[in-house]
């Protein structure tokens, strides 16, 4: 039987589809790799109000978010800390790679300075932050290095906020959450901004955005936060956001605090899922 040109084209197209189908499904089934970073640790615990320490709050919320995402097989979820400190995965990484992390940091700083001198990157005065102590800065750059090396799709940094005032044991003036994201010149900015917007949309269903004048609107671009990839230390494909879920003194009631953890974890998870799967 003579095969017509039309039939030849159809057979070729069909064979091409069958060839690509296994590849397509292999990629379609690759899980989204999420890294959760409960901010600070037991040595440098961040903000404090009475006996309430930010590092502990960050960990509780992060663990709830971890458990929600872990149930969804579309995600591969990692977390940097648990109740005993840094997880074995990260404590071993920091121990083995500490000198390489510092080298990674120094090279990144030099390259960024070169970009600034060439006019390829413009430094901007944005929201001020407390400088991280040296050991914590190394840990944060180490997390960025790990994220690059392990094909991480998104890094979610979890924090609660505070600000300087004469007596830090008094209730402050500000309330509300804010999401920090890489400033537009940073290599991982574009998709990080989209992820931040998706999470913001969900959190705003129950909570107001920050009333602090430098955080109005809830989405805050930043160049200096190591968590976001300062000195372009995160690859372009590594989305990173830092969420300040609220001001620590607003969570002094224990019952309310634990209810809020659950709500915030669920809303954050929904924002992450909608970003990755409902584009």
Secondary structure as UniProt FT lines:
FT   HELIX           5..28
FT   STRAND          32..38
FT   STRAND          48..49
FT   TURN            50..51
FT   STRAND          52..53
FT   HELIX           54..70
FT   TURN            73..74
FT   STRAND          75..79
FT   STRAND          81..82
FT   TURN            83..84
FT   STRAND          85..86
FT   HELIX           88..117
FT   TURN            118..119
FT   HELIX           134..149
FT   TURN            150..151
FT   STRAND          154..161
FT   TURN            168..169
FT   STRAND          177..182
FT   TURN            184..185
FT   TURN            187..188
FT   HELIX           189..203
FT   TURN            204..206
FT   HELIX           213..215
FT   TURN            216..217
FT   STRAND          219..222
FT   HELIX           226..228
FT   HELIX           230..232
FT   TURN            236..237
FT   STRAND          239..247
FT   HELIX           248..251
FT   HELIX           254..277
//
